[in-house]
Amino acid sequence: MYYTWVESPLGRLLLTSDGASLTGLYLQGQKSLPQQPSGWQETPRLDLLVQTQIQLEEYFTHQRQQFDLPLASNGTPFQQQVWLQLRQIPFGETISYGTLAARLGKPTASRAVGAANGQNPISIVVPCHRVIAANGALTGYAGGIDRKQWLLQHEQQGSL
C-alpha cells in the first residue's frame, strides 16, 4: 500500500493507493483513519497520488466539480452499491439517507445506508458529505460535522 499526506483547507488528508487505484482519502482525525502498518510505503511522487492531489486542489479552488480517478474500495456488496450511488449525487446538491435508500430499491434501509455512508473510505471524491437527514439536518460525518458543513458550503459557492 502506498500513501502520502497532503494539505487542504480541511487540514491534512491521507491518500492511499494500491498503485493502480485510489483506495482511501481520509481527513486527519476522522473516526475511521487507518493506522499505517509497517508494510505501507510513503510515496508522495506516485503518479496516481500526484494526480489526486492536483484534482483536490482544483476542487478546493472551484476549478473542478467531478473527480476523474480510478477508485478501488473494499467493502460489502451493499456498501459498494451505496458508494456507487454517492458518486451520482451532483456537485452542490444534497439528498437524504431515505432518498438514497429508495434509489437502491431498499426504501426502509436508511439506517443501513447511513452506516455504509459512514464507512466510505474515499471521502470527498466519493461525496458522502452530500447525504443529509430528511429534515435537512447535517448528521453523521466521519470527518466531523464542521467539515461536512464546510464542504457543502464550498460546493454551494462553486455551483455553476
C-alpha positions as CSV (number, residue, x, y, z in Angstrom):
1,M,0.0,0.0,0.0
2,Y,1.3,3.4,-0.9
3,Y,0.4,6.6,0.9
4,T,1.0,10.3,1.3
5,W,-0.3,13.2,3.3
6,V,-1.4,16.4,1.6
7,E,-2.5,19.8,3.0
8,S,-6.0,21.1,2.3
9,P,-8.4,23.7,3.6
10,L,-9.8,20.9,5.8
11,G,-6.5,20.0,7.3
12,R,-4.2,17.2,6.4
13,L,-5.6,14.4,4.2
14,L,-4.2,10.9,4.0
15,L,-4.3,9.5,0.4
16,T,-3.8,5.7,-0.1
17,S,-3.3,3.7,-3.2
18,D,-2.7,0.1,-4.3
19,G,-0.5,1.5,-7.1
20,A,-3.3,1.4,-9.7
21,S,-6.3,3.0,-7.9
22,L,-7.1,5.4,-5.1
23,T,-8.1,3.2,-2.2
24,G,-8.5,5.9,0.5
25,L,-8.9,9.6,1.2
26,Y,-9.1,10.3,4.9
27,L,-9.3,13.5,6.9
28,Q,-6.8,13.7,9.7
29,G,-8.6,12.8,12.9
30,Q,-11.6,11.1,11.3
31,K,-13.1,8.1,13.1
32,S,-12.0,5.5,10.5
33,L,-8.5,6.8,9.9
34,P,-6.4,3.7,9.3
35,Q,-3.2,3.0,11.2
36,Q,-0.2,2.8,8.9
37,P,1.1,-0.8,9.0
38,S,4.8,-1.3,8.6
39,G,4.2,-2.6,5.1
40,W,3.0,0.8,3.9
41,Q,5.3,2.9,1.7
42,E,5.2,6.7,1.8
43,T,5.3,7.7,-1.8
44,P,4.4,11.3,-2.5
45,R,5.5,11.1,-6.1
46,L,3.4,8.1,-7.1
47,D,1.6,9.4,-10.3
48,L,-1.9,8.5,-9.0
49,L,-1.4,10.2,-5.7
50,V,0.0,13.3,-7.5
51,Q,-3.0,13.3,-9.8
52,T,-5.3,13.0,-6.8
53,Q,-3.6,16.0,-5.2
54,I,-3.9,18.1,-8.3
55,Q,-7.6,17.2,-8.7
56,L,-8.2,18.0,-5.0
57,E,-6.5,21.4,-5.4
58,E,-8.7,22.1,-8.4
59,Y,-11.8,21.1,-6.4
60,F,-10.8,23.3,-3.5
61,T,-10.3,26.3,-5.8
62,H,-13.6,25.8,-7.6
63,Q,-11.9,24.6,-10.8
64,R,-13.3,21.0,-10.6
65,Q,-16.7,19.6,-9.7
66,Q,-16.1,15.9,-10.6
67,F,-13.1,13.7,-10.0
68,D,-11.7,11.5,-12.7
69,L,-9.6,8.9,-10.8
70,P,-9.5,5.1,-10.7
71,L,-11.1,4.0,-7.4
72,A,-10.9,0.8,-5.5
73,S,-12.5,0.5,-2.1
74,N,-13.0,-2.6,0.0
75,G,-16.5,-3.1,1.3
76,T,-19.5,-5.4,1.3
77,P,-21.7,-5.6,-1.8
78,F,-24.2,-3.3,-0.1
79,Q,-21.6,-0.8,0.8
80,Q,-20.3,-0.8,-2.8
81,Q,-23.8,-0.1,-4.0
82,V,-24.2,2.8,-1.6
83,W,-20.8,4.2,-2.6
84,L,-21.6,3.9,-6.3
85,Q,-24.8,5.9,-5.7
86,L,-22.9,8.6,-3.8
87,R,-20.9,9.3,-6.9
88,Q,-24.2,10.0,-8.7
89,I,-25.2,12.9,-6.4
90,P,-24.4,16.1,-8.4
91,F,-22.0,18.7,-7.1
92,G,-23.6,21.2,-4.9
93,E,-26.7,19.1,-4.2
94,T,-27.8,17.0,-1.2
95,I,-30.1,14.1,-0.7
96,S,-31.5,12.3,2.3
97,Y,-30.5,8.9,3.6
98,G,-34.0,7.8,2.8
99,T,-33.8,9.0,-0.8
100,L,-30.6,7.2,-1.2
101,A,-32.1,4.0,0.2
102,A,-35.0,4.4,-2.2
103,R,-32.6,4.8,-5.1
104,L,-31.1,1.4,-4.1
105,G,-34.6,-0.2,-4.1
106,K,-34.5,-0.5,-0.3
107,P,-36.7,2.3,0.9
108,T,-36.7,1.1,4.5
109,A,-32.9,0.8,4.7
110,S,-32.0,4.4,5.5
111,R,-30.1,3.4,8.7
112,A,-28.1,0.8,6.8
113,V,-27.4,3.4,4.1
114,G,-26.2,5.8,6.8
115,A,-23.9,3.1,8.2
116,A,-22.4,2.3,4.8
117,N,-22.1,6.1,4.1
118,G,-20.1,6.4,7.3
119,Q,-17.7,3.6,6.2
120,N,-16.9,5.3,2.9
121,P,-13.1,5.1,2.7
122,I,-12.7,7.7,-0.1
123,S,-14.1,10.9,1.4
124,I,-14.7,14.0,-0.8
125,V,-14.0,12.1,-4.1
126,V,-16.9,9.8,-3.2
127,P,-19.1,12.6,-1.8
128,C,-20.7,11.1,1.4
129,H,-20.9,14.6,2.7
130,R,-23.8,15.3,0.3
131,V,-26.1,13.0,2.3
132,I,-28.2,14.7,5.0
133,A,-31.1,13.9,7.2
134,A,-34.7,14.1,5.8
135,N,-35.3,17.3,7.8
136,G,-32.2,18.9,6.3
137,A,-30.0,18.5,9.4
138,L,-26.4,17.7,9.0
139,T,-25.9,14.4,10.7
140,G,-23.1,11.9,10.9
141,Y,-19.8,12.6,9.1
142,A,-16.7,10.6,10.0
143,G,-14.6,13.7,9.5
144,G,-16.8,15.9,11.7
145,I,-19.9,17.9,11.2
146,D,-17.9,21.1,10.9
147,R,-16.1,19.7,7.9
148,K,-19.3,18.4,6.3
149,Q,-20.8,21.9,6.6
150,W,-17.6,23.4,5.1
151,L,-17.7,21.0,2.1
152,L,-21.4,21.7,1.5
153,Q,-20.9,25.5,1.7
154,H,-17.9,25.2,-0.5
155,E,-19.9,23.4,-3.2
156,Q,-22.8,25.9,-2.9
157,Q,-20.3,28.7,-3.6
158,G,-18.8,26.9,-6.5
159,S,-22.0,25.7,-8.2
160,L,-22.4,26.9,-11.8
